[in-house]
Amino acid sequence: MNTEAITAHVTQARRSTRLKWLCISVLALVVTCLLSLSIGARPIDWNTLVQTFQGHHLGLDSTILWQGRLPRTLNGLFVGMALGVCGALIQALTRNPLADPGILGVNSGASLAVAIAIVFLGATSMPQFFFYASLGAFCTSVLVFILGRSRAGRPDPLKLTLAGVAIGAVLSGISSGLTLFNPAAFDIIRFWVAGSLDIRNLDIPMFIAPLVLIGCAAAFALTPSLNALNLGEALATSLGIRMLYAQLIGLAIITLLCGAATAAAGPIGFVSLMMPHVARWMVGPDQRWIVPFCCVLTPILLLWADMIGRIILTSELRVSVVTAFIGAPILIYLVRQKKASSL
């Protein structure tokens, strides 16, 4: 067997393994969504789920399902997709395995913009939240990218991280201080900034669903350019990749996804940092596989964190708190593995 045949065989075997893991991940996501509809302070059995979705009203259980569990599950699904893909894009574009919307200050910028809109502009609707969150995410991303560039004009991983952490800390402090100016808006901001999937109708997931799906599709279309960037800027340019064009498109996608996720659930950190590492550990450095895996795996983590938060305390624990407890040990293990942490 010649070298080309061996290479083709290995490539086919690797592709088959990745497809198998992707199918298993999709199945796990479906099971997780069903469990999310069932588990809570008041468990709902499978028969009730089926009958409710068939159009039968079975009293309190059906009300809980339509006005609580289903909106919450769909919110976790789309927010998880947005956060996972956003984290994968940021790490690929910056060549920084520690980059994510939280560490680079993007979440803080989106949160500050929404807090300003609530306190001073009286924003109350989801389209308003999305607009201001996207605006804040975009401005913060541009500022961090400008401050994080080296003298040669290339993104410097260390400078990006330092700039993001510093800017994020400042913006978070301003967001907290804004609550002192308008006590009436304090409860809205306090609930929203905590990071939660808890919603009571389908308006929010139905609003962000097309935005997230468009952003994820655009991110997948960008993956060939991201793979070329992994080879280095000089080689990517020689392959015909326009660096500035790819970075601008990536920044637009990050703004869209981060704005949608932050508007729907508030700033939920950590998952965008961890899940690209999990995906790289499973499928290697190929962005054509990392992006789909992040799209599937991140909602699983987010929904399980939400389910644990529902039952761990008599009063529900915010999903942003639970994700930190779940993900920290996993991330510590993964970053010690060269295959997962390297880009």
NORJOCOR-V547427 format. One record per pair of residues at least 12 apart in sequence whose C-alpha atoms are under 6 Angstrom apart, sorted by sequence separation. I is the first residue (numbers start at 1). J is the second residue. D is the distance in whole Angstrom. If there is no record, write none. Layout:
BEGIN
[[I:J:D] [I:J:D]]
END
This chain:
BEGIN
[[148:160:4] [87:100:5] [306:319:5] [279:293:6] [305:319:6] [114:129:6] [305:322:5] [114:132:5] [305:323:6] [113:132:5] [114:133:6] [144:163:6] [113:133:6] [144:164:6] [110:133:4] [113:136:5] [110:136:4] [109:136:5] [110:137:5] [109:137:5] [106:137:5] [109:140:5] [37:69:5] [106:140:6] [106:141:6] [215:253:6] [212:257:6] [208:260:6] [268:320:5] [274:331:6] [281:339:6] [105:164:5] [281:340:4] [104:164:4] [108:168:5] [280:340:5] [96:157:5] [103:164:6] [104:165:6] [103:165:6] [105:167:6] [105:168:4] [108:171:6] [112:175:5] [277:340:5] [108:172:6] [223:287:5] [223:288:5] [197:265:5] [196:265:5] [195:265:6] [195:266:4] [195:267:5] [193:266:5] [195:268:5] [192:266:5] [138:255:5] [137:255:6] [134:255:6] [196:318:5] [196:319:5] [72:197:6] [134:259:4] [195:320:5] [72:198:6] [133:259:5] [72:199:6] [130:259:6] [71:201:6] [75:205:5] [82:212:6] [130:260:6] [71:202:5] [74:205:6] [68:200:5] [67:200:5] [130:263:5] [67:201:5] [129:263:5] [107:267:6] [102:269:5] [86:254:5] [100:272:6] [100:273:5] [82:257:5] [79:261:5] [87:272:4] [87:273:6] [84:272:5] [88:276:5] [83:272:5] [85:291:6] [85:294:6] [84:294:5] [85:295:6] [84:295:6] [81:295:5] [84:298:5] [80:298:5] [81:299:6] [80:299:4] [77:299:5] [76:303:6] [40:310:6] [29:300:6]]
END
